Amino acid sequence: MKYLIVGLGNIGYEYVDTRHNVGFSVLDAWAQASNTSFKTERYGDVAEVKFKGRTFVLLKPSTYMNLSGKAVSYWLNKTALPIEKMMVVVDDMALAPGLLRIRKGGSAGGHNGLGNIAQVLGTENYPRLRVGIGSHIGYGSQVDFVLGKWTPEEKPIIEAACKRAISALKSFAMIGIDKTMSEFNKKEVPVVVPPSEDKSSDKVTSVSQ
């Protein structure tokens, strides 16, 4: 009844509260809500939370995004868990801010963290929870966008997304990935419409997952 939950991100103060670190943000929110703190261990910061007889090992790799597979492989072996009992939480530019997508596996879609995990584990078939961070259009380069901080308009949406992600991760352990996908991949949530160049049309709308 143990599960490994891996939130992808980069360590260092300069990466705190950036879009690329939304995996860290989800785990930080969960630990805080559970009155649990992270401890620095090999290849990452680790916390343990319990929920209805399930134990969740929360891992924030310290290997940086592009070498996430090293930490994942080590902690899968340390916890003696099969891939099916791991969930990787990651940012996704293809999804509007706040939207969630849970998948049993699939390609990395150009995400270096997911790609490295697949390379190290030798398979793309591992569960992942993608958290939408939106498109970089209108914000400059892709790198600047993903490493940029959340805007004031995005922050409450992402905070709400972190709460939904925590619920989805608990559901993953309680009722399995198939029912969790059916439940959480279809919810309607508020998302930010990217601002125009003159920023006069900023607004919030709703999009169905």
C-alpha positions in Angstrom: 0.0 0.0 0.0 2.9 2.3 -0.7 3.3 4.7 -3.6 6.1 6.8 -5.0 5.0 10.3 -6.1 7.7 12.2 -8.0 7.3 15.9 -8.6 9.7 17.2 -11.3 11.5 20.5 -11.1 14.8 22.2 -10.6 16.5 22.9 -7.3 17.7 26.4 -6.3 16.1 29.6 -5.2 15.9 31.0 -8.8 13.5 28.2 -9.8 11.1 28.6 -6.9 7.5 29.3 -8.0 8.3 28.9 -11.7 6.1 27.2 -14.2 8.6 24.4 -14.9 8.6 23.6 -11.1 4.9 22.9 -10.8 5.7 19.3 -9.9 7.5 20.6 -6.9 4.6 22.9 -6.1 2.1 20.1 -6.0 4.2 18.1 -3.5 5.0 21.1 -1.4 1.3 21.9 -1.1 0.6 18.3 -0.1 3.3 18.2 2.5 2.1 21.5 3.9 -1.5 20.3 4.1 -0.3 17.2 5.9 1.9 19.1 8.3 4.9 17.2 7.0 8.3 18.5 6.1 10.8 17.3 3.5 14.2 15.9 4.4 17.2 16.0 2.2 18.2 12.5 1.2 20.1 10.9 -1.7 19.1 12.3 -5.0 16.3 14.4 -3.6 14.1 15.9 -0.9 11.7 13.3 0.5 8.6 13.4 2.7 6.1 10.7 3.7 2.4 11.2 4.0 -0.4 8.8 4.9 -4.0 8.7 3.7 -6.5 6.0 4.5 -4.0 3.2 5.0 -1.9 4.3 2.0 1.6 5.6 2.4 2.9 8.1 -0.2 6.6 8.8 -0.6 6.9 12.3 -2.0 10.1 12.9 -4.0 11.5 16.1 -5.3 14.7 15.1 -7.3 17.8 17.1 -6.6 19.4 16.0 -9.9 17.8 18.8 -11.9 15.1 18.3 -14.5 17.3 16.8 -17.3 18.6 14.0 -15.0 15.4 13.2 -13.3 15.7 9.5 -14.2 18.6 9.0 -11.9 16.6 10.0 -8.8 13.5 8.1 -10.0 15.4 4.9 -10.6 17.2 5.1 -7.2 14.0 5.6 -5.3 12.0 3.0 -7.1 14.7 0.5 -6.1 14.9 1.9 -2.6 11.2 1.6 -2.0 11.0 -1.7 -3.9 8.0 -0.5 -5.8 6.9 -1.4 -9.3 6.5 1.3 -11.9 2.7 1.0 -11.7 2.8 2.4 -8.2 4.7 5.5 -9.2 3.2 8.7 -10.5 5.3 11.5 -12.0 3.9 15.0 -11.7 5.1 17.3 -14.5 4.4 20.6 -16.2 2.8 20.6 -19.7 2.7 23.6 -22.1 0.1 21.9 -24.3 -2.5 22.3 -21.6 -4.1 25.5 -20.4 -3.1 26.6 -16.9 -4.7 24.5 -14.3 -5.9 21.6 -16.5 -4.9 18.1 -15.5 -4.2 15.1 -17.6 -3.4 11.6 -16.2 -1.9 9.0 -18.4 -0.5 5.5 -18.0 2.4 6.2 -20.2 3.3 7.7 -23.6 6.0 9.8 -25.2 7.9 12.6 -23.4 6.4 15.1 -25.8 9.7 17.0 -25.8 9.9 17.3 -22.0 13.5 16.6 -20.9 12.5 15.3 -17.5 10.1 12.7 -18.8 12.5 11.8 -21.6 15.3 11.1 -19.2 13.1 9.0 -16.9 12.1 6.9 -19.9 15.8 6.6 -21.0 16.9 5.5 -17.5 14.0 3.1 -16.8 14.0 1.7 -20.4 10.3 2.3 -20.9 7.8 5.1 -21.5 5.1 3.1 -19.8 5.0 4.8 -16.4 2.1 6.9 -15.0 2.3 10.6 -15.1 0.1 13.5 -14.1 0.5 16.5 -16.3 -0.4 20.0 -15.0 -1.1 22.6 -17.6 1.1 25.7 -17.6 -0.2 27.1 -20.9 1.5 28.2 -24.1 4.5 30.5 -24.3 2.9 32.5 -27.2 3.1 36.2 -26.3 5.5 35.7 -23.5 8.8 35.5 -25.4 11.0 32.4 -25.8 9.9 29.0 -24.7 12.8 28.7 -22.2 12.0 32.1 -20.7 8.3 31.1 -20.4 8.8 27.8 -18.6 11.4 29.2 -16.3 9.3 32.3 -15.6 7.3 33.0 -12.5 3.5 32.7 -12.3 1.6 35.9 -13.1 -0.8 37.3 -10.4 -3.7 36.1 -12.6 -2.3 32.5 -12.8 -1.4 32.0 -9.2 -4.9 31.3 -7.8 -5.6 29.0 -10.7 -2.4 27.0 -10.1 -3.0 26.9 -6.4 -6.4 25.3 -7.1 -4.8 23.0 -9.6 -2.3 21.8 -6.9 -5.3 20.9 -4.7 -7.0 19.0 -7.5 -3.7 17.2 -8.3 -3.4 16.1 -4.6 -7.0 14.7 -4.8 -6.1 12.9 -8.0 -3.0 11.4 -6.5 -5.0 10.1 -3.5 -7.6 8.7 -5.9 -4.9 7.0 -7.9 -4.0 5.0 -4.8 -7.6 4.4 -3.6 -9.5 3.5 -6.8 -6.8 2.9 -9.5 -5.6 4.9 -12.4 -8.4 4.1 -14.9 -11.2 5.4 -12.7 -9.0 8.4 -11.7 -8.4 9.2 -15.3 -12.1 9.1 -16.0 -12.8 11.4 -13.0 -10.0 14.0 -13.3 -9.4 14.3 -17.0 -12.8 15.8 -17.7 -13.3 18.5 -15.1 -13.9 22.1 -16.1 -11.6 24.5 -14.4 -10.8 28.3 -14.8 -7.9 29.0 -17.1 -6.1 32.2 -18.0 -6.5 33.5 -21.6 -3.0 34.6 -22.7 -2.8 38.4 -22.8 -2.6 40.4 -26.0 0.5 42.5 -26.7 -1.1 45.6 -25.1 -2.3 43.4 -22.2 -5.7 45.1 -22.4 -7.6 41.9 -22.9 -6.5 39.8 -19.9 -9.3 37.7 -18.6 -10.2 34.4 -17.0 -12.5 31.9 -18.6 -13.3 28.2 -18.2 -12.1 25.2 -20.2 -13.2 21.6 -20.0 -10.4 19.1 -19.3 
